[in-house]
Amino acid sequence: MDFQKIPVTPLVGADSKTLDEITKGRIVEKKFRKKFCLTKAGSTILSMCLPIERSRLKKLEKKPLEVDPFFIIGHWRCGTTFVHNVFACDEHFGYNTTYQTVFPNQMLFGQPFFKKCLSMLMPHSRPADNLELDVDLPQEEEFALSNMMPYSYYNFWYLPKHMMEYCERFLLFNTITEEERRVFKETFLRLIKISLWNTKGVQFLSKNPPHTGRIKTLLEMFPNAKFLYLKRNPYTVLESTRNFFSNTILPLKLHDIANDELEQNIIEIFKRLYYKYENEKNLIPANHLMEIKFEDFETDPFGMAEDIYKQLDLPGFTESKDNIQKYLDKKRGYKKNRYKYDERTIKIVEKNWQMALHNWKYEI
């Protein structure tokens, strides 16, 4: 199905209480009301299954984690998806699947049926970059979190006029309340345990750009977690993020946002996320953080993956190197988007993101 013509938003997989809380007091514009009503109807029906799901969750939630997660972080469009897919070849890792992002509340009950439904609705590739999509492939967990609680940055996909509010509150945790942060911790831990059960992994492999602004909270939860931070040419990041957000937001939004406002938000959020990470990264224990340029990983993904395993003392490379190589062989010939930087883009980056250009040592 055409991604732009999907009749519901991913909030169809949210429980009714979460959906109501996200949209309470917010404007759903007239032309999006049919999509919203279908989404709400689906959410209401699915919520009837929650008592069964929660009864099966009780035993799983009591099980302790064997090892703290490995977090792949960085701004959107910095190559986190490709790196995530490479490390997901290691079977000791467990991860959130694409199915789980939409139906995180239908994991222990009804998954085979709802997975078939999602397969029929879902496009085979992402509209912004043609990367493969499949219900069982690894996916970032923020969409799943947005369907499990009201306190997710990805509420902005549906309500983009509130993007900067969600940035401060749920991306950077600057204005989040302690109760909201408690719910975040509780919900995220539950998601991790379900993900590990679902993919039969031992260590959770997280790929989630919003986590870049939550280092302090993540370390409170997982003091021994490992982090990989990706950098990428800021000129490319602006072009790619603008393209990705503009395309992705179209079938998800419940009210309009002007293109120039969306662009200004992207510019400002990059700065705030950059500084939040820089301010908190020193909290990460020595040898638990590695920073790389995506261009280096892209040039030699196998060699860079091996180096990351060694530097972060991650188990599993020897057992997984054949699977990693097979995945990389399949990706040979993949044509990624090429960007030409016009004068306006160059001026925007040099005016607003000069700190990244300087500290990351990038040029045109």
C-alpha angles and dihedrals in degrees: 000000000000107000090223092057101052104133097218137038123243086259086083084088094054120103113251094251092054093046092050092049093049094051099036109125092000126121119248105191119228097250091055098046095095091055090046093049091050090048092049092047091052091047091050093051094046091048088066087071094055097094090059092046093049094047089056091046096061096081093043094051092056092058112100122228113258094209137007118258131267109232123206106197141168138110120308115280093025093118099268093137095057093046090047091053092050094053092043086069085076106089093206086071122081123199147179111269129217089251090053092053090063101031106029090146094055100057104108096032127043098358098137092052097044091044089060090049092051092047090058093050100040124088118236094238139026110266095225101052109004093242112159119269125200133155093244099043120107115268137178113270103225095092089052091050090050089058093048100048139008094241103085130120089223090074082091092073088067099031105030095167086072094050096118092047090053089046094059095038107037106014102044097020089223096132101021115125121238090246091053090048090050090053090048092054093046093047095045092050090051090050091051094051092048091048093052091048091048097049096032093237132148101206123041115239109206126194109176125136092202089064087069088080096045104061095128093052093044091053091050087057099037113020093176097048120133122226134203114192118198125208125190137180103288092219089059092043092056094047093044096044092048090050094044096046094044092052098040097045094057099077094035106048123101093195134023129262124192116248093236091052091049090050093050090050091052091051094048096043092053089057095046093046092047093053094042090056093045090051095050106033092087088067089069111097119251114278091015095095130061125180121200140168113247090221089063092049091047091053094053110009096165095049093043092049090053090050092050091051090052099043095046093039093235118169124229110049096117092050093045105039094096091052090047092051092048090052092049091048089055091053095054109117094026107147111219124196116279119212130205113201112224121204093261093055091048092052093048093052095043092048098044110021102038090124090064093044090053101040096040092042099232131156134180 
